Amino acid sequence: MAIQSITALAPSESLFKTDKAMQPTAYEAQQNFGNYLKEAINDLNSKQQTSDMMTEKLVRGDNVELHDVMIAAQKATITLNATMEVRNKVIEAYQEIIRMPV
């Protein structure tokens, strides 16, 4: 098995170019950010639903492993906590911007 040199993974100059044509407009950046938030919330929702579904199956006595239920519940909890922390940081940043003198 050959080991590749890490110098081949060095960042290229094209990554650091500030070409005006490559930069998105303010509207595009806003749309991209909005889409990112929608995807994150949809992911959170799907993990919560999966956790709820697996918990219901366990309560009904269906063929589901307890460790799978616990893993799904922990994934949902961690995702919810991360989402809440991001929300708190966004609110904190917004409040800081509002407090800035004009």
C-alpha positions in Angstrom: 0.0 0.0 0.0 1.5 3.3 -1.1 1.4 6.3 1.2 0.7 9.6 -0.5 2.5 12.7 0.4 0.6 15.3 2.3 2.1 18.0 0.0 -0.3 16.8 -2.7 -3.1 17.9 -0.5 -1.9 21.5 -0.2 -4.6 24.1 -1.0 -4.4 25.4 -4.5 -4.3 29.1 -5.3 -7.7 28.9 -6.9 -9.3 28.3 -3.5 -8.1 31.7 -2.3 -8.9 33.8 -5.3 -11.3 36.7 -4.7 -12.7 36.8 -8.2 -15.8 38.9 -8.4 -17.4 36.5 -10.8 -17.2 33.6 -8.2 -18.7 35.6 -5.3 -22.4 35.1 -4.9 -24.6 38.2 -4.8 -26.3 39.2 -1.5 -29.6 37.6 -2.7 -27.9 34.3 -3.6 -26.0 34.2 -0.3 -29.3 34.9 1.6 -31.0 32.1 -0.4 -28.2 29.7 0.2 -28.2 30.4 4.0 -32.0 30.0 4.1 -31.8 26.7 2.2 -29.1 25.5 4.7 -31.3 26.4 7.6 -34.3 24.6 6.1 -32.2 21.5 5.5 -30.8 21.5 9.1 -34.3 21.9 10.5 -35.7 19.1 8.3 -32.8 16.9 9.4 -33.6 17.6 13.0 -37.3 16.8 12.4 -36.5 13.5 10.7 -34.3 12.4 13.6 -37.0 13.4 16.1 -39.6 11.4 14.1 -37.3 8.4 13.8 -36.7 8.4 17.6 -40.4 8.7 18.3 -41.3 5.9 15.9 -38.6 3.6 17.4 -39.8 4.4 20.9 -43.4 3.5 20.0 -42.3 0.2 18.5 -40.4 -0.6 21.6 -43.4 0.2 23.8 -45.7 -1.9 21.7 -43.3 -4.8 21.9 -42.4 -4.9 18.2 -39.1 -6.5 17.1 -36.7 -3.6 17.8 -33.5 -3.6 19.8 -33.2 -1.4 22.8 -29.8 -0.1 21.9 -31.1 1.0 18.5 -33.8 3.0 20.2 -31.3 4.6 22.6 -29.0 5.5 19.8 -31.8 7.1 17.8 -32.9 9.0 20.9 -29.4 10.3 21.6 -28.9 11.3 18.0 -32.1 13.3 18.2 -31.1 14.9 21.5 -27.7 15.9 20.3 -29.1 17.3 17.1 -31.7 19.3 19.1 -29.0 20.6 21.5 -26.8 21.7 18.7 -29.6 23.4 16.9 -30.5 25.3 20.1 -26.9 26.4 20.6 -26.7 27.7 17.0 -30.0 29.5 17.6 -28.7 31.1 20.8 -25.5 32.2 19.0 -27.5 33.8 16.2 -29.7 35.6 18.6 -26.7 36.8 20.6 -25.0 38.0 17.4 -28.2 39.8 16.3 -28.4 41.5 19.7 -24.8 42.6 19.5 -25.4 44.1 16.0 -28.4 46.0 17.3 -26.4 47.4 20.2 -23.7 48.8 17.8 -23.7 52.6 17.5 -24.4 54.0 14.1 
